[in-house]
Amino acid sequence: MPVDGSLAGRTFPPTDPYEVSREKIAEFARATGFVYAGQAAPATFPIVVAFAAMNALMNDPETGISLHRVVHGEQRFSYTRPVQPGDRLTATLTVETLRQIGVADIIGTRSEITDAEGAHVCTAFATLVHRGED
Amino acid sequence: MSTTSLQGGDVLPTQTYHVTRADLVRYAGASGDFNPIHWSDRIATSVGLPGVIAHGMFTMALAARALDTWAGAPGRVRELACKFTKPVVVPDDDEGVTVVVNGTVKDVTDDAAHVSLEVTCGDVKVLGASKAVLAR
């Protein structure tokens, strides 16, 4: 099933606020081999919040996306500041581009990650490749 | 090391990381990415992959780890980007695979150092167009 062409340009509702605990950062740091001493989270930590937004996209039955057919094509982060313990973060995902190459749909997303005050923390750009049935 | 000492043209010390299936399971739990292509050979091969592959974001996290090492402190990364050009296939054995991260300082300004990264696994480049900006 191809991905719904009307997805391009759609902005999904903001994710529920994510409370960043020191323990969660420490868990992520351990899983990726960082030595974590209690302050700034590893640079790719915001993917945890962006992923919640991407899951909303992938679990939406109307988009035609199946998680196990998705591979990550590209990722870019642009930070205003690192994530810190105590942050309360929200991600708002927009599908920026949608194009087809063969049986694959290439989905370009942008997730704006903001803190409890609404201030920008990081923008996560993810390109997802949805491999269609051969 | 610290970012203030970085100079354009610097070749940064090679960082080598070992990756096993257990690391992928741990990363799935820590990140919330439970895509079965990262833990089930059956599902991975059904969608045309050679076998279970590492999360692209796990490999990117290793690149970020190298950056923290080179920067001498956490929280210095202002930009980080890559393409996931080749999968890191992680076999179901005790040895796993080795991911190697190399970096070169392209140029520095008063407040930033631009770093080009090369990330390989078994001599195959697994991340493309991989680059970062570190605050100085």
Interface residues (C-beta under 8 A of the other chain):
Chain A: E27 F28 R30 A31 T32 G33 F34 Y36 A37 Q39 A40 A41 P42 A43 T44 I47 V48 F51 A52 N55 L67 H68 R69 V70 V71 H72 G73 E74 Q75 R76 F77 S78 Y79 P82 R131 D134
Chain B: Y17 D23 R26 Y27 G29 A30 S31 G32 D33 N35 P36 I37 I43 S46 V47 G48 H55 G56 M57 F58 M60 A61 L62 A64 R65 L67 D68 P74 G75 V77 R78 E79 L80 A81 C82 K83 F84 P87
